[in-house]
Amino acid sequence: MRFLAVIITGLALAAPAAHVSRSEWRGRIISIAQQAYAGWWIVGLLLPLALLANIGNAVALRADGTAMMLSVAAAVLIALNLVIFMAFTQPANAATENWTVQPENWESLRAQWEYSHAINAAVILLAFCCATLASIR
């Protein structure tokens, strides 16, 4: 369970971390960089698995209060990641039909999309640290 919590949470870090480096879009919605994200939603499926793995790790580590709380913290951070995605990232995806149309406010939507991914990268990094610390205690 410790191994799964760390590995799945680490893998879940890949997609948000890919968005940390900002690129210039200069009015073009469809670009080579955007097309590179096609299929990344599959990586997002790791997040619910990481949430479950960290809850399972918390249960498995309940005899060690600190390790259990670190696993709970990892699970809470993963849940926060999902909330941020649903509140900020997904609405931008929907408004642009996954970046295939260009509404008038596309620049603000793009910023919302980029910042939500950057924040989620930090959130998942913290979750990864918590899961790792819980598992090596």
Secondary structure, 3 states (H helix, E strand, C coil): CHHHHHHHHHHHCHHHHHCCCCCCCCCCCCCHHHHCCCCCHHHHCHHHHHHHHHHHHHHHCCCCHHHHHHHHHHHHHHHHHHHHHHHHHHHHHHHCCCCCCCCCCHHHHHHHHHHHHHHHHHHHHHHHHHHHHHHHC
